[in-house]
């Protein structure tokens, strides 16, 4: 059985988030049977600084599974997770993290805090970056260009 990417679903969620006026980031949680949960950012809508796509899918996945962790599950996200989301990914025991665009300003995986490289990090997922990076980057560039007025 070959590799199946679920990044297109994450990109759909990112597009929907952008259409709602949110920063266009989307995520999808995938288990052995397929998609468990999907979400886009809802920070503004919910008035919640923790309502990042990654946190929302982890919360929903845990709720649906009935557990506080989701080992054996993969997370696809369109943008490199921030430090808060990286810590949530570790706490949820996500098996594999796939992300699209790098985030040199606020990333928490390959830049900045590098959460998974700290000895206090209790679980490190397998990490695969750059999957769907170009469409994810294009969404973000367009969103912020529009906010800046062109």
Phi, psi and omega in degrees: 000131182273177180283134174244123178270139177252016183296329180298325177293318177298320178295323175299317178295322178295316178299318179295320178298314179300320179295334177274000181089008177270158171301128188285083175234134179230156181215155176218134177258128185238130177249187181303332181263003181117205185295128177260315182206155178215147182197159170239167179307142177220031183301309182290314183302315183268357184053049187220110181294349178264001185277048174284154182307316182297315181295319181296318180288326177295315178302313182293319178299315178297318179299313182293324181279334181080037181213161180274356179222160180230058179298151181081005179251152179250150177237127175251130179218143187285339182230144177311127181299145174286172179303320179299313181291323177298319178295320178295320178299316178296313181298326180280353180061039175302134183285312183224136177248124175244124176226154185273268186284141172287154179234085183295342181272316188231009182296155180232009183251297183260341179233176175061235187293335182045057187309318185288348181268356181277143178297338178284350179282115186280340180214132178241120177284163166292140185238131177231116183251166175085359180284117183073023185298317184294309178296326178294316178296319180298319177301313181294316179300314180297317180299311183286330175296319179296320180293329180275357178091031175135000000 
